[in-house]
C-alpha cells in the first residue's frame, strides 16, 4: 500500500496522520538510505513487514512487479513476501523501518 503524503491534510501545526492497515510492524531495524542511479535498491522479498518513508526526491518503487511513482512525503507499507525495490534517475533519501 502506498499512502501519498501530498493527498493527506495537514493540521494547523503541520502534522499529518498516515493511515496504516491493522497489522503490527515489529521494529527490528530502522535505517536511512540514499538511492541513486548508480546505487538502486535491488528487488527482493522477505517474511518481515516494513514501512518506507520517502524524505526527499522522487523514485520508482516496484511492488510485486508493478511500478509506482513515489515522492517526498509518501509512505509505503510492505506486506511479507511482497517483492520490492526502489530506483531513481536522480537521488532519493528514505527511511526503512521493519
C-alpha positions in Angstrom: 0.0 0.0 0.0 1.3 3.5 -0.9 -0.1 6.5 1.1 0.5 9.7 -1.0 1.6 12.4 1.5 0.6 15.1 -0.9 -3.0 13.9 -0.6 -3.2 14.0 3.2 -4.5 17.1 5.0 -2.2 18.7 7.5 -3.2 20.2 10.8 -2.5 23.8 11.7 0.8 22.7 13.2 1.8 20.7 10.0 1.0 17.3 11.5 -0.1 14.6 9.0 -1.6 11.2 10.0 -0.7 8.3 7.8 -3.3 5.6 7.9 -1.9 2.0 8.1 -3.6 -1.4 7.9 -4.4 -3.1 11.1 -1.2 -5.2 11.0 1.6 -4.8 13.6 5.1 -4.0 12.4 7.9 -5.3 14.6 10.7 -2.8 15.0 13.8 -4.9 14.2 15.6 -2.2 12.3 15.5 1.5 11.4 17.7 2.6 8.5 18.2 5.7 6.4 19.1 5.2 2.7 20.2 7.3 -0.2 19.4 5.7 -3.5 20.9 7.0 -6.8 21.0 5.8 -10.4 24.4 4.1 -9.7 23.1 2.6 -6.4 19.5 1.4 -6.8 17.9 -0.7 -4.1 17.5 -4.1 -5.7 14.3 -6.0 -5.7 14.0 -8.7 -3.0 11.4 -10.2 -0.7 11.4 -11.5 2.9 9.0 -12.5 5.7 9.2 -9.2 7.5 6.7 -6.4 7.2 8.3 -3.0 6.5 7.5 0.7 6.2 9.4 3.0 3.9 9.1 6.8 4.1 10.4 9.0 1.3 12.1 12.0 2.8 13.5 13.7 -0.3 13.2 13.2 -4.1 11.3 11.0 -6.4 11.7 7.3 -7.3 10.0 4.3 -8.8 9.0 1.7 -6.2 8.5 -1.7 -7.7 6.0 -3.8 -5.7 5.3 -7.3 -6.9 6.2 -6.3 -10.5 4.1 -3.1 -10.5 5.8 0.3 -10.7 4.7 3.3 -8.6 6.0 6.8 -8.7 6.8 7.8 -5.1 8.0 11.2 -3.8 8.8 13.2 -0.7 6.2 12.6 2.0 4.9 9.2 0.7 4.7 6.2 2.9 5.0 2.6 1.6 3.6 -0.2 3.6 5.1 -3.6 2.6 3.5 -6.8 3.5 5.5 -10.0 4.0 6.8 -11.7 0.8 5.9 -8.8 -1.4 8.9 -8.3 -3.8 10.0 -4.7 -3.5 12.8 -2.4 -4.8 13.5 1.2 -5.5 15.3 3.1 -8.3 15.6 6.7 -9.3 17.1 8.9 -12.1 18.3 11.4 -9.6 18.7 10.9 -5.8 16.2 9.9 -3.2 16.6 9.8 0.6 14.3 7.4 2.5 13.8 5.6 5.8 13.1 1.9 6.2 11.6 0.5 9.4 10.7 -3.1 10.0 
